[in-house]
Amino acid sequence: MWVNGEAQNPFDTQKEILPARRHVMARAPFSVLFEQKREFFISVGVLLALAVLYVLIGASTWAVDPIESATRFCENISDGLIKEPSNTFSNLTYVIVGLVILWNMPSNGEQAANPMSDRGMYPVIFAVGSMYIGIGSFAMHGTNTNWGTSMDWTGMLFFISFPVYYNLSRQYAWSDRFFVSLFFTVFLLTAVFDTYAANNNHVLIENFSDSRKLRLSHLTRDYLWSLYIGVWIIQEAKNLSKNQLSWMIALPLIACVTLSVGVPTMQIIILCAMFIAIALVLHFNPGQHLIRQASPHLWLGLGSYILGNVVWRFGHDGEAACNPDTLFQYHALWHVLTGMAVYFFYRYFMTETSSLHLSTSAEE
């Protein structure tokens, strides 16, 4: 660019504009800022209300009552409102990630080609899912109650199901209404089922595998949870490999075998069979190929999650690395690492630029 006969770098102009915008935002009335960041401020208000409820209700219940549901993690259980301080407060990582996502959403309501990049429902649901994980896990570790454990599991199922349904909506061009209807209907049914199963402890098969029982709660907390993770892996393998069936089958099977900790053999066999079947269905009905930039955010997210999975194994009571009296707890580190993974996955979804229609004949 030439200005007054002199060459000028256009990036210099951009550098001048950005501080000016920040200065204007800083001087804007709160009503204007609230309108631009409405989702952020509403979330902060809800979080503050939940914190007040936690203190008011907890002061006369879990702060004085016996433990209902010990988590069996390494940290010593304390008296008072917060039963496991490190394992509890480390969950603020997920809450902070959710708030950062909401704060960084565009101020205007213009629709973008990538739904995760505009001020629409998809980034809001993702951010709420992250905060839901933090709130649920905070409730479990903070109260050691049965309802806290249910909040923890429903929060995890809410978050881990979102990428699966979001990818399907992008691959098969679902409408926003259909996505919302399906996603929330499935989640509500799952939450009700999980809560009922966890509080009734029904045994489905007495000697299921490796002399272990199959309980009703295992259907959501073992199978459905793992199934969502495996399908997400299949979907990303499909996009990165351009619908190569070998990758779509191999990657979830490797994850199933290596990341499973102390699970019955039959569970691994059933999950692996389901992954193969789902990979075949998605391969022969590919829909649109989603173009996203895997480096660096997808790899950073995967790395954080895998490292967290390794760390998680050291955080249980009775492990050699367990020291229940220290501030540092491996399970708390798991919260931090997986919270970072949530943020990196969000950044990965934001890299989507366009989509192309795939035909299986072109890929084979």
Secondary structure in CASP SS format (residue, H / E / C, confidence):
PFRMAT SS
TARGET T0000
AUTHOR 0000-0000-0000
METHOD secondary structure of the structure
MODEL  1
M C 1.00
W E 1.00
V E 1.00
N C 1.00
G C 1.00
E E 1.00
A E 1.00
Q C 1.00
N C 1.00
P H 1.00
F H 1.00
D H 1.00
T H 1.00
Q H 1.00
K H 1.00
E H 1.00
I H 1.00
L H 1.00
P H 1.00
A H 1.00
R H 1.00
R H 1.00
H H 1.00
V H 1.00
M H 1.00
A H 1.00
R H 1.00
A C 1.00
P C 1.00
F H 1.00
S H 1.00
V H 1.00
L H 1.00
F H 1.00
E H 1.00
Q H 1.00
K C 1.00
R H 1.00
E H 1.00
F H 1.00
F H 1.00
I H 1.00
S H 1.00
V H 1.00
G H 1.00
V H 1.00
L H 1.00
L H 1.00
A H 1.00
L H 1.00
A H 1.00
V H 1.00
L H 1.00
Y H 1.00
V H 1.00
L H 1.00
I H 1.00
G H 1.00
A C 1.00
S C 1.00
T C 1.00
W C 1.00
A C 1.00
V C 1.00
D C 1.00
P C 1.00
I C 1.00
E C 1.00
S C 1.00
A C 1.00
T C 1.00
R C 1.00
F E 1.00
C C 1.00
E C 1.00
N C 1.00
I C 1.00
S C 1.00
D C 1.00
G C 1.00
L C 1.00
I C 1.00
K C 1.00
E C 1.00
P H 1.00
S H 1.00
N H 1.00
T H 1.00
F H 1.00
S C 1.00
N C 1.00
L H 1.00
T H 1.00
Y H 1.00
V H 1.00
I H 1.00
V H 1.00
G H 1.00
L H 1.00
V H 1.00
I H 1.00
L H 1.00
W H 1.00
N C 1.00
M C 1.00
P C 1.00
S C 1.00
N C 1.00
G C 1.00
E C 1.00
Q C 1.00
A C 1.00
A C 1.00
N C 1.00
P H 1.00
M H 1.00
S H 1.00
D C 1.00
R C 1.00
G C 1.00
M H 1.00
Y H 1.00
P H 1.00
V H 1.00
I H 1.00
F H 1.00
A H 1.00
V H 1.00
G H 1.00
S H 1.00
M H 1.00
Y H 1.00
I H 1.00
G H 1.00
I H 1.00
G H 1.00
S H 1.00
F H 1.00
A H 1.00
M H 1.00
H H 1.00
G H 1.00
T H 1.00
N C 1.00
T C 1.00
N H 1.00
W H 1.00
G H 1.00
T H 1.00
S H 1.00
M H 1.00
D H 1.00
W H 1.00
T H 1.00
G H 1.00
M H 1.00
L H 1.00
F H 1.00
F H 1.00
I H 1.00
S H 1.00
F H 1.00
P H 1.00
V H 1.00
Y H 1.00
Y H 1.00
N H 1.00
L H 1.00
S H 1.00
R H 1.00
Q H 1.00
Y C 1.00
A C 1.00
W C 1.00
S C 1.00
D H 1.00
R H 1.00
F H 1.00
F H 1.00
V H 1.00
S H 1.00
L H 1.00
F H 1.00
F H 1.00
T H 1.00
V H 1.00
F H 1.00
L H 1.00
L H 1.00
T H 1.00
A H 1.00
V H 1.00
F H 1.00
D H 1.00
T H 1.00
Y H 1.00
A H 1.00
A H 1.00
N H 1.00
N H 1.00
N C 1.00
H C 1.00
V E 1.00
L E 1.00
I E 1.00
E E 1.00
N E 1.00
F E 1.00
S E 1.00
D C 1.00
S C 1.00
R E 1.00
K E 1.00
L E 1.00
R E 1.00
L C 1.00
S C 1.00
H H 1.00
L H 1.00
T H 1.00
R H 1.00
D H 1.00
Y H 1.00
L H 1.00
W H 1.00
S H 1.00
L H 1.00
Y H 1.00
I H 1.00
G H 1.00
V H 1.00
W H 1.00
I H 1.00
I H 1.00
Q H 1.00
E H 1.00
A H 1.00
K H 1.00
N H 1.00
L H 1.00
S C 1.00
K C 1.00
N C 1.00
Q C 1.00
L H 1.00
S H 1.00
W H 1.00
M H 1.00
I H 1.00
A H 1.00
L H 1.00
P H 1.00
L H 1.00
I H 1.00
A H 1.00
C H 1.00
V H 1.00
T H 1.00
L H 1.00
S C 1.00
V C 1.00
G C 1.00
V C 1.00
P C 1.00
T H 1.00
M H 1.00
Q H 1.00
I H 1.00
I H 1.00
I H 1.00
L H 1.00
C H 1.00
A H 1.00
M H 1.00
F H 1.00
I H 1.00
A H 1.00
I H 1.00
A H 1.00
L H 1.00
V H 1.00
L H 1.00
H H 1.00
F H 1.00
N C 1.00
P C 1.00
G C 1.00
Q E 1.00
H E 1.00
L E 1.00
I E 1.00
R C 1.00
Q C 1.00
A C 1.00
S C 1.00
P C 1.00
H H 1.00
L H 1.00
W H 1.00
L H 1.00
G H 1.00
L H 1.00
G H 1.00
S H 1.00
Y H 1.00
I H 1.00
L H 1.00
G H 1.00
N H 1.00
V H 1.00
V H 1.00
W H 1.00
R C 1.00
F C 1.00
G C 1.00
H E 1.00
D C 1.00
G C 1.00
E C 1.00
A C 1.00
A C 1.00
C C 1.00
N C 1.00
P C 1.00
D C 1.00
T C 1.00
L C 1.00
F C 1.00
Q C 1.00
Y H 1.00
H H 1.00
A H 1.00
L H 1.00
W H 1.00
H H 1.00
V H 1.00
L H 1.00
T H 1.00
G H 1.00
M H 1.00
A H 1.00
V H 1.00
Y H 1.00
F H 1.00
F H 1.00
Y H 1.00
R H 1.00
Y H 1.00
F H 1.00
M C 1.00
T C 1.00
E C 1.00
T C 1.00
S E 1.00
S E 1.00
L E 1.00
H E 1.00
L C 1.00
S C 1.00
T H 1.00
S H 1.00
A H 1.00
E H 1.00
E C 1.00
END
